[in-house]
Amino acid sequence: MPATRPNPPGPRHQASPGEAALIRAGWALVADHTDRLAANTFARLFTTNPAARDLFAVDMAGQRRRLIDAVRAVVAAADQPARLRQHLADVGRGCATLGAHPEQVHAAGAALLWALADTAGPAWTPPICAAWCATVGRAVAELHAAASAAGCWPATVVAHRRIGDDTATFTVQPDRPYPYRAGQHAALRLLRPGYDVWRPMSIASAPRTSGRLTFWARTVPGGLMSPALVAHLRAGDRLLLGPPLGHNLVVDRRFTGGLVLVAGGIGAAAIRGVLEQVARWDHPPSVRAYLGVGGPGDAALLANLEGVARVLRDVRAVTGVAAGDSQGFPGGLVGQVAQAAAAAEARRVDQRGVPEILGGRQHVLLAGPRRMVTHATRCFAELGVPAERIHTDGACIAGGPAYACTLAP
C-alpha cells in the first residue's frame, strides 16, 4: 500500500489543475463505498490514537456522515482555494469545540489517507496518493490555524419559553460581543456537571444592538442536551458559545432578486435569523417562505416567523405545510414541504408562462433535517433552478431532528 502520510505544505498553497484532477479521480474510486471509507477512517484513528475516541459519542453514525460530507466538500473545492479555506476554517473551529488537540487532527488526516488507499485497493496509484497527501496536508494546516484561532464566549440565559411538550426558545447574553452573521450557527455547551459536550444550533436571530442571541431547540428521545435545553434551562444559567460557523445561508444586499426560504420544523431557526436581517434593509427584496409543520410546536414557530415577516414590504407568503400527507395548512398546500414549496413556485409564472423563480434572480435557502434538505434540493433542481442559486448549510444537511444544524457528536 502506498505511503499515506499528509505532506506539510503551508495552508495557502494551491492545488494545480493536474492535482485537482487526481483528487477527483481518487474520489471516484471510493465514492460508492463511503460507508466503508468512514468506518475504516475512524477505526484507524482510534487504533493509532486511542485518546481520540473520547472526543466522540458512542453512536458514530452521525459523525461518519459528517466525515464524508467534509471530504466531498474538499473534493468539490479542490481547485477553488478560497472556498476550500472557508470550509476548512469552519471544520477547524468545530474541532476546537470538540477539544481536539493538533496531533489528533493530524492523526485524523493520516487515518483518512490510510482508509482511502485501503478502500480503493490497487487502483490507488502513486500519483493519486501524492495528490491526496498534498491536499490533506494543506487541509490539516488550515484546520490547525482555524482551531488555534477559535475561542469561546461565556453567556448567560436571560429568557426561556416552552412551546408544548418538546420545543422551546431561549435567549442568551454573551459576556462580550459575539461576531456572527444571520444564517450562521454556533456550538453551545451548558456549564453544568455532566454536560461536557458541545451541540451546534442555528441562531434564530440577526445580530442585535443588545448583543443577545435567540435559539430554538426540540427534545430528542434519549438525547442528553436537548431535554435539558427544552425542559430544564432557566434564566441565569451559564453556557459557552463556540465560534460562529457556516456561510451558505448568509445573505447580503447582493440578493436583490428575491429569496425563497424553505425550512423543516426546527430548521426554521436559521430562516428566522435571515428574515430578521432582511427586514432591516432599506429596500428589502421580495421574500417567500415555507415551513414544514408537524405539530403544535411547529405551528407556534410558524406564527413566530409570520410575526417577523410582517415588517417586510413584499413578503408574499409564510406558509405552513403538513409534514405528512394528511393534514393541510394555510395556503392550500398539502404534503412534504419540499414538494409543496417547489410546486407553489412552479405555479408562479410571468407573462411568458415561465416560473418567476427561473426568469428572475431569486435565491433558494434550505434549512432543516438531512432528508428534507436533500429532497428540496432535488425538487428545485428539477424545476430548473441553477445550483449556484440553491443554498444549503452543510452542517444542516448532516444534522438530525433535534437541531437545525449538527456538527459535533
Kinemage of the C-alpha trace (Angstrom):
@kinemage 1
@onewidth
@group {chain A} dominant
@subgroup {mainchain}
@vectorlist {calphas} color= white
{ca met a 1} P 0.000 0.000 0.000
{ca pro a 2} L 1.448 3.465 -0.855
{ca ala a 3} L 2.607 5.695 1.971
{ca thr a 4} L -0.252 7.714 3.406
{ca arg a 5} L 1.360 10.469 5.429
{ca pro a 6} L -0.015 14.013 4.939
{ca asn a 7} L 2.518 16.315 3.325
{ca pro a 8} L 3.116 19.557 5.258
{ca pro a 9} L 2.765 22.400 2.707
{ca gly a 10} L 1.537 25.725 4.039
{ca pro a 11} L -2.197 26.343 4.084
{ca arg a 12} L -2.079 28.924 1.283
{ca his a 13} L -0.565 26.530 -1.247
{ca gln a 14} L -2.954 25.950 -4.158
{ca ala a 15} L -3.618 22.666 -5.932
{ca ser a 16} L -2.546 22.616 -9.585
{ca pro a 17} L -5.149 21.673 -12.234
{ca gly a 18} L -3.463 18.293 -12.602
{ca glu a 19} L -3.530 17.696 -8.865
{ca ala a 20} L -7.211 18.645 -8.666
{ca ala a 21} L -7.949 16.127 -11.429
{ca leu a 22} L -6.105 13.417 -9.487
{ca ile a 23} L -8.100 14.303 -6.353
{ca arg a 24} L -11.355 13.797 -8.235
{ca ala a 25} L -10.080 10.604 -9.863
{ca gly a 26} L -9.188 9.241 -6.442
{ca trp a 27} L -12.597 10.114 -5.056
{ca ala a 28} L -14.289 8.354 -7.956
{ca leu a 29} L -12.607 5.131 -6.792
{ca val a 30} L -14.248 5.264 -3.355
{ca ala a 31} L -17.426 7.325 -3.912
{ca asp a 32} L -19.596 4.194 -3.978
{ca his a 33} L -18.042 2.828 -0.778
{ca thr a 34} L -18.349 5.761 1.625
{ca asp a 35} L -19.709 3.657 4.488
{ca arg a 36} L -16.608 1.507 4.403
{ca leu a 37} L -14.363 4.553 3.985
{ca ala a 38} L -15.801 6.289 7.044
{ca ala a 39} L -15.716 3.148 9.190
{ca asn a 40} L -12.098 2.435 8.198
{ca thr a 41} L -11.050 6.029 8.892
{ca phe a 42} L -12.343 6.037 12.453
{ca ala a 43} L -11.145 2.502 13.129
{ca arg a 44} L -7.642 3.524 12.052
{ca leu a 45} L -7.800 6.775 14.043
{ca phe a 46} L -8.869 5.055 17.258
{ca thr a 47} L -6.187 2.381 16.774
{ca thr a 48} L -3.346 4.846 16.252
{ca asn a 49} L -4.669 7.491 18.680
{ca pro a 50} L -6.893 5.830 21.325
{ca ala a 51} L -7.424 9.099 23.220
{ca ala a 52} L -9.332 10.471 20.212
{ca arg a 53} L -12.185 8.056 20.950
{ca asp a 54} L -13.205 10.178 23.948
{ca leu a 55} L -13.991 13.087 21.626
{ca phe a 56} L -16.969 11.305 20.099
{ca ala a 57} L -20.309 9.887 21.152
{ca val a 58} L -20.888 6.134 21.374
{ca asp a 59} L -23.102 6.207 18.277
{ca met a 60} L -20.788 7.173 15.423
{ca ala a 61} L -23.365 7.154 12.603
{ca gly a 62} L -23.751 10.933 12.549
{ca gln a 63} L -20.011 11.543 12.766
{ca arg a 64} L -19.367 9.171 9.865
{ca arg a 65} L -21.856 11.132 7.745
{ca arg a 66} L -20.164 14.392 8.672
{ca leu a 67} L -16.756 12.998 7.725
{ca ile a 68} L -17.977 12.018 4.259
{ca asp a 69} L -19.719 15.376 3.798
{ca ala a 70} L -16.451 17.136 4.699
{ca val a 71} L -14.401 15.021 2.271
{ca arg a 72} L -16.923 15.629 -0.515
{ca ala a 73} L -16.609 19.382 0.109
{ca val a 74} L -12.809 19.146 -0.160
{ca val a 75} L -13.112 17.298 -3.467
{ca ala a 76} L -15.618 19.801 -4.851
{ca ala a 77} L -13.340 22.734 -3.947
{ca ala a 78} L -10.021 21.109 -4.848
{ca asp a 79} L -9.219 23.857 -7.376
{ca gln a 80} L -11.014 26.685 -5.509
{ca pro a 81} L -8.645 27.644 -2.659
{ca ala a 82} L -10.770 30.451 -1.200
{ca arg a 83} L -13.862 28.241 -0.989
{ca leu a 84} L -11.798 25.384 0.436
{ca arg a 85} L -10.209 27.568 3.112
{ca gln a 86} L -13.606 28.836 4.220
{ca his a 87} L -14.946 25.296 4.522
{ca leu a 88} L -11.869 24.072 6.395
{ca ala a 89} L -11.994 27.067 8.738
{ca asp a 90} L -15.496 26.016 9.793
{ca val a 91} L -14.382 22.413 10.297
{ca gly a 92} L -11.323 23.566 12.250
{ca arg a 93} L -13.421 25.663 14.596
{ca gly a 94} L -15.641 22.629 15.058
{ca cys a 95} L -12.549 20.598 16.002
{ca ala a 96} L -11.754 23.208 18.628
{ca thr a 97} L -15.203 22.880 20.200
{ca leu a 98} L -14.648 19.121 20.413
{ca gly a 99} L -11.417 19.724 22.312
{ca ala a 100} L -9.258 18.046 19.645
{ca his a 101} L -5.504 18.511 20.029
{ca pro a 102} L -3.336 19.343 16.978
{ca glu a 103} L -1.775 15.880 16.958
{ca gln a 104} L -5.266 14.349 16.886
{ca val a 105} L -6.207 16.458 13.860
{ca his a 106} L -3.041 15.274 12.113
{ca ala a 107} L -3.770 11.676 13.143
{ca ala a 108} L -7.255 12.000 11.633
{ca gly a 109} L -5.735 13.175 8.344
{ca ala a 110} L -3.346 10.222 8.316
{ca ala a 111} L -6.214 7.842 9.124
{ca leu a 112} L -8.252 9.218 6.228
{ca leu a 113} L -5.364 8.718 3.810
{ca trp a 114} L -4.873 5.151 5.034
{ca ala a 115} L -8.587 4.423 4.650
{ca leu a 116} L -8.714 5.921 1.152
{ca ala a 117} L -5.874 3.669 -0.005
{ca asp a 118} L -7.332 0.631 1.725
{ca thr a 119} L -10.816 1.220 0.259
{ca ala a 120} L -9.590 1.929 -3.279
{ca gly a 121} L -7.180 -1.017 -3.376
{ca pro a 122} L -4.638 -1.445 -6.219
{ca ala a 123} L -6.270 1.360 -8.248
{ca trp a 124} L -4.889 3.859 -5.684
{ca thr a 125} L -1.814 4.768 -7.739
{ca pro a 126} L 1.245 6.699 -6.505
{ca pro a 127} L 0.215 9.893 -8.393
{ca ile a 128} L -3.272 9.792 -6.815
{ca cys a 129} L -1.748 9.071 -3.430
{ca ala a 130} L 0.675 12.003 -3.748
{ca ala a 131} L -2.109 14.404 -4.732
{ca trp a 132} L -4.247 13.348 -1.783
{ca cys a 133} L -1.307 13.560 0.632
{ca ala a 134} L -0.654 17.139 -0.501
{ca thr a 135} L -4.331 18.098 -0.246
{ca val a 136} L -4.805 16.530 3.177
{ca gly a 137} L -1.588 18.197 4.327
{ca arg a 138} L -2.971 21.589 3.355
{ca ala a 139} L -6.291 20.724 4.968
{ca val a 140} L -4.600 19.776 8.249
{ca ala a 141} L -2.671 23.054 8.222
{ca glu a 142} L -5.891 25.015 7.680
{ca leu a 143} L -7.607 23.064 10.446
{ca his a 144} L -4.736 23.804 12.818
{ca ala a 145} L -4.876 27.521 12.029
{ca ala a 146} L -8.650 27.740 12.466
{ca ala a 147} L -8.682 25.637 15.641
{ca ser a 148} L -5.908 27.746 17.161
{ca ala a 149} L -7.808 30.964 16.439
{ca ala a 150} L -11.109 29.629 17.796
{ca gly a 151} L -12.279 30.874 21.172
{ca cys a 152} L -15.265 30.590 23.483
{ca trp a 153} L -17.814 33.164 24.583
{ca pro a 154} L -19.316 32.728 28.082
{ca ala a 155} L -23.010 33.687 28.091
{ca thr a 156} L -25.994 33.885 30.439
{ca val a 157} L -29.511 32.676 29.699
{ca val a 158} L -31.837 35.684 30.009
{ca ala a 159} L -35.117 34.152 28.783
{ca his a 160} L -36.603 30.703 28.219
{ca arg a 161} L -40.065 29.745 26.913
{ca arg a 162} L -41.563 26.284 26.499
{ca ile a 163} L -43.674 25.640 23.395
{ca gly a 164} L -45.688 22.490 24.009
{ca asp a 165} L -44.016 19.428 25.453
{ca asp a 166} L -40.967 19.137 23.225
{ca thr a 167} L -39.979 22.582 21.943
{ca ala a 168} L -38.549 25.739 23.492
{ca thr a 169} L -36.954 29.044 22.579
{ca phe a 170} L -34.280 30.686 24.705
{ca thr a 171} L -32.198 33.854 24.580
{ca val a 172} L -28.648 34.333 25.843
{ca gln a 173} L -26.476 37.348 26.593
{ca pro a 174} L -22.773 36.766 25.806
{ca asp a 175} L -20.277 38.348 28.171
{ca arg a 176} L -18.600 40.008 25.186
{ca pro a 177} L -19.797 40.730 21.628
{ca tyr a 178} L -20.346 37.616 19.554
{ca pro a 179} L -19.198 38.193 15.912
{ca tyr a 180} L -21.739 36.319 13.823
{ca arg a 181} L -23.997 36.947 10.811
{ca ala a 182} L -27.622 35.995 10.314
{ca gly a 183} L -27.892 32.454 8.939
{ca gln a 184} L -24.903 31.098 10.864
{ca his a 185} L -24.897 28.591 13.723
{ca ala a 186} L -22.944 28.259 16.957
{ca ala a 187} L -21.751 25.340 19.056
{ca leu a 188} L -23.229 25.508 22.550
{ca arg a 189} L -22.189 23.845 25.813
{ca leu a 190} L -24.011 24.009 29.140
{ca leu a 191} L -21.848 24.850 32.145
{ca arg a 192} L -23.366 22.135 34.312
{ca pro a 193} L -21.873 18.951 35.740
{ca gly a 194} L -22.429 16.047 33.377
{ca tyr a 195} L -22.916 18.204 30.263
{ca asp a 196} L -19.351 18.267 28.944
{ca val a 197} L -20.491 18.120 25.301
{ca trp a 198} L -20.955 20.660 22.511
{ca arg a 199} L -24.065 20.885 20.339
{ca pro a 200} L -24.156 23.342 17.410
{ca met a 201} L -27.518 25.022 16.833
{ca ser a 202} L -28.749 27.591 14.333
{ca ile a 203} L -29.129 31.121 15.642
{ca ala a 204} L -32.741 32.250 15.274
{ca ser a 205} L -31.937 35.972 15.325
{ca ala a 206} L -29.910 38.517 13.414
{ca pro a 207} L -27.197 40.498 15.251
{ca arg a 208} L -28.806 42.937 17.700
{ca thr a 209} L -27.541 46.079 19.390
{ca ser a 210} L -28.121 44.344 22.735
{ca gly a 211} L -25.781 41.523 21.696
{ca arg a 212} L -28.384 38.896 22.609
{ca leu a 213} L -28.906 35.695 20.588
{ca thr a 214} L -32.022 33.524 20.356
{ca phe a 215} L -32.057 29.744 19.779
{ca trp a 216} L -34.769 27.144 19.178
{ca ala a 217} L -34.492 23.575 20.489
{ca arg a 218} L -36.509 20.367 20.374
{ca thr a 219} L -36.304 17.269 22.564
{ca val a 220} L -34.881 14.103 21.046
{ca pro a 221} L -35.761 10.870 22.883
{ca gly a 222} L -32.640 9.579 24.586
{ca gly a 223} L -30.728 12.794 23.962
{ca leu a 224} L -28.540 14.432 26.593
{ca met a 225} L -28.583 18.112 25.691
{ca ser a 226} L -31.988 18.544 24.086
{ca pro a 227} L -34.104 17.596 27.169
{ca ala a 228} L -32.041 19.975 29.296
{ca leu a 229} L -32.427 22.835 26.834
{ca val a 230} L -36.179 22.314 26.483
{ca ala a 231} L -37.281 21.332 29.989
{ca his a 232} L -34.638 22.380 32.491
{ca leu a 233} L -32.910 25.514 31.212
{ca arg a 234} L -33.649 28.617 33.304
{ca ala a 235} L -32.814 32.324 33.250
{ca gly a 236} L -29.477 32.812 34.947
{ca asp a 237} L -27.955 29.543 33.733
{ca arg a 238} L -24.486 29.817 32.230
{ca leu a 239} L -23.198 28.324 28.982
{ca leu a 240} L -20.383 28.630 26.452
{ca leu a 241} L -20.663 29.560 22.775
{ca gly a 242} L -18.116 28.328 20.280
{ca pro a 243} L -17.145 30.452 17.261
{ca pro a 244} L -19.807 31.141 14.604
{ca leu a 245} L -19.939 28.572 11.811
{ca gly a 246} L -21.415 28.271 8.325
{ca his a 247} L -21.703 30.746 5.453
{ca asn a 248} L -24.081 29.157 2.950
{ca leu a 249} L -27.221 30.719 4.435
{ca val a 250} L -25.714 34.173 4.969
{ca val a 251} L -27.328 36.783 2.693
{ca asp a 252} L -26.276 40.303 1.828
{ca arg a 253} L -27.594 43.178 -0.275
{ca arg a 254} L -26.495 41.476 -3.486
{ca phe a 255} L -29.547 39.209 -3.123
{ca thr a 256} L -31.759 41.778 -4.827
{ca gly a 257} L -33.657 39.280 -6.959
{ca gly a 258} L -35.600 37.878 -4.038
{ca leu a 259} L -35.475 34.957 -1.639
{ca val a 260} L -37.375 31.691 -1.421
{ca leu a 261} L -36.901 30.251 2.075
{ca val a 262} L -37.779 26.615 2.818
{ca ala a 263} L -37.383 25.021 6.238
{ca gly a 264} L -38.421 21.876 8.037
{ca gly a 265} L -39.598 22.193 11.634
{ca ile a 266} L -36.876 23.403 13.969
{ca gly a 267} L -34.694 24.131 10.918
{ca ala a 268} L -36.667 27.366 10.594
{ca ala a 269} L -34.364 28.893 13.219
{ca ala a 270} L -31.790 29.861 10.594
{ca ile a 271} L -34.541 31.123 8.292
{ca arg a 272} L -35.906 33.335 11.057
{ca gly a 273} L -32.476 34.922 11.527
{ca val a 274} L -32.284 35.668 7.801
{ca leu a 275} L -35.782 37.189 7.815
{ca glu a 276} L -34.916 39.403 10.769
{ca gln a 277} L -31.791 40.617 8.955
{ca val a 278} L -33.533 41.301 5.638
{ca ala a 279} L -36.335 43.185 7.405
{ca arg a 280} L -33.797 45.832 8.475
{ca trp a 281} L -32.724 46.723 4.941
{ca asp a 282} L -33.969 49.993 3.440
{ca his a 283} L -35.031 48.174 0.278
{ca pro a 284} L -35.567 44.510 1.167
{ca pro a 285} L -36.094 42.003 -1.639
{ca ser a 286} L -39.298 40.032 -2.122
{ca val a 287} L -39.455 37.007 0.164
{ca arg a 288} L -41.492 33.816 0.079
{ca ala a 289} L -41.103 31.373 2.962
{ca tyr a 290} L -42.377 27.837 3.531
{ca leu a 291} L -42.157 25.954 6.832
{ca gly a 292} L -42.905 22.258 7.266
{ca val a 293} L -45.318 21.893 10.172
{ca gly a 294} L -45.613 18.630 12.067
{ca gly a 295} L -47.239 19.544 15.365
{ca pro a 296} L -48.199 22.298 17.850
{ca gly a 297} L -44.570 23.293 18.401
{ca asp a 298} L -44.017 23.822 14.686
{ca ala a 299} L -47.259 25.791 14.411
{ca ala a 300} L -46.012 28.148 17.129
{ca leu a 301} L -42.711 28.555 15.285
{ca leu a 302} L -44.661 29.353 12.125
{ca ala a 303} L -46.516 32.098 13.994
{ca asn a 304} L -43.148 33.433 15.169
{ca leu a 305} L -41.919 33.560 11.577
{ca glu a 306} L -45.063 35.340 10.454
{ca gly a 307} L -44.526 37.981 13.127
{ca val a 308} L -41.052 38.746 11.784
{ca ala a 309} L -42.193 38.644 8.154
{ca arg a 310} L -44.947 41.241 8.613
{ca val a 311} L -42.402 44.061 8.761
{ca leu a 312} L -41.187 43.209 5.254
{ca arg a 313} L -42.802 45.121 2.426
{ca asp a 314} L -43.038 42.364 -0.141
{ca val a 315} L -43.450 39.079 1.669
{ca arg a 316} L -45.767 37.011 -0.493
{ca ala a 317} L -46.357 34.054 1.817
{ca val a 318} L -45.216 32.427 5.001
{ca thr a 319} L -46.976 29.115 4.573
{ca gly a 320} L -47.295 26.140 6.896
{ca val a 321} L -47.075 22.805 5.100
{ca ala a 322} L -48.015 19.499 6.686
{ca ala a 323} L -45.098 17.221 7.435
{ca gly a 324} L -47.175 14.239 6.291
{ca asp a 325} L -49.760 13.786 3.569
{ca ser a 326} L -52.961 14.007 5.584
{ca gln a 327} L -53.038 17.488 7.052
{ca gly a 328} L -53.454 20.811 5.265
{ca phe a 329} L -52.308 24.230 6.467
{ca pro a 330} L -52.904 27.836 5.351
{ca gly a 331} L -52.296 28.446 1.661
{ca gly a 332} L -53.901 25.224 0.470
{ca leu a 333} L -50.634 23.300 0.373
{ca val a 334} L -50.608 19.662 1.439
{ca gly a 335} L -47.733 17.187 1.626
{ca gln a 336} L -43.993 17.346 2.081
{ca val a 337} L -42.641 20.867 2.448
{ca ala a 338} L -40.024 20.321 -0.276
{ca gln a 339} L -42.559 19.191 -2.870
{ca ala a 340} L -45.131 21.768 -1.818
{ca ala a 341} L -42.689 24.686 -1.974
{ca ala a 342} L -41.325 23.692 -5.376
{ca ala a 343} L -44.856 23.128 -6.711
{ca ala a 344} L -46.001 26.520 -5.443
{ca glu a 345} L -43.029 28.216 -7.088
{ca ala a 346} L -43.684 26.358 -10.370
{ca arg a 347} L -47.197 27.817 -10.431
{ca arg a 348} L -45.938 31.390 -10.036
{ca val a 349} L -45.368 32.265 -13.699
{ca asp a 350} L -44.662 35.500 -15.539
{ca gln a 351} L -46.431 36.760 -18.689
{ca arg a 352} L -44.448 34.310 -20.810
{ca gly a 353} L -45.585 31.368 -18.695
{ca val a 354} L -42.082 30.924 -17.220
{ca pro a 355} L -41.849 30.343 -13.446
{ca glu a 356} L -40.757 33.586 -11.782
{ca ile a 357} L -38.065 31.735 -9.875
{ca leu a 358} L -36.386 30.896 -13.200
{ca gly a 359} L -36.900 34.183 -15.008
{ca gly a 360} L -35.687 36.305 -12.110
{ca arg a 361} L -32.678 36.115 -9.836
{ca gln a 362} L -34.273 34.567 -6.766
{ca his a 363} L -32.093 32.521 -4.461
{ca val a 364} L -33.387 29.459 -2.598
{ca leu a 365} L -32.278 28.921 1.022
{ca leu a 366} L -32.915 25.487 2.578
{ca ala a 367} L -32.673 24.568 6.271
{ca gly a 368} L -33.791 21.502 8.175
{ca pro a 369} L -33.095 17.775 8.578
{ca arg a 370} L -30.905 15.983 6.049
{ca arg a 371} L -33.721 14.202 4.187
{ca met a 372} L -35.802 17.342 3.829
{ca val a 373} L -32.903 19.460 2.550
{ca thr a 374} L -31.747 16.752 0.145
{ca his a 375} L -35.278 16.323 -1.182
{ca ala a 376} L -35.811 20.074 -1.543
{ca thr a 377} L -32.507 20.477 -3.389
{ca arg a 378} L -33.601 17.833 -5.879
{ca cys a 379} L -37.082 19.349 -6.296
{ca phe a 380} L -35.764 22.834 -7.084
{ca ala a 381} L -33.028 21.459 -9.361
{ca glu a 382} L -35.670 19.515 -11.306
{ca leu a 383} L -37.675 22.741 -11.569
{ca gly a 384} L -34.645 24.268 -13.298
{ca val a 385} L -33.146 26.469 -10.573
{ca pro a 386} L -29.351 26.695 -11.153
{ca ala a 387} L -27.213 25.020 -8.495
{ca glu a 388} L -25.464 28.292 -7.666
{ca arg a 389} L -28.790 29.777 -6.548
{ca ile a 390} L -29.682 26.896 -4.186
{ca his a 391} L -28.059 27.417 -0.786
{ca thr a 392} L -27.893 24.718 1.887
{ca asp a 393} L -25.945 24.616 5.110
{ca gly a 394} L -23.625 21.593 5.037
{ca ala a 395} L -23.900 21.148 8.787
{ca cys a 396} L -27.623 21.381 8.431
{ca ile a 397} L -27.659 18.563 5.907
{ca ala a 398} L -25.615 16.441 8.269
{ca gly a 399} L -27.874 17.131 11.206
{ca gly a 400} L -30.554 15.135 12.952
{ca pro a 401} L -34.016 16.179 14.026
{ca ala a 402} L -33.062 17.848 17.304
{ca tyr a 403} L -31.381 20.951 15.947
{ca ala a 404} L -31.385 22.946 12.782
{ca cys a 405} L -27.680 22.151 12.417
{ca thr a 406} L -25.486 19.471 13.920
{ca leu a 407} L -21.698 19.486 13.817
{ca ala a 408} L -20.312 17.842 16.924
{ca pro a 409} L -21.453 14.455 18.225
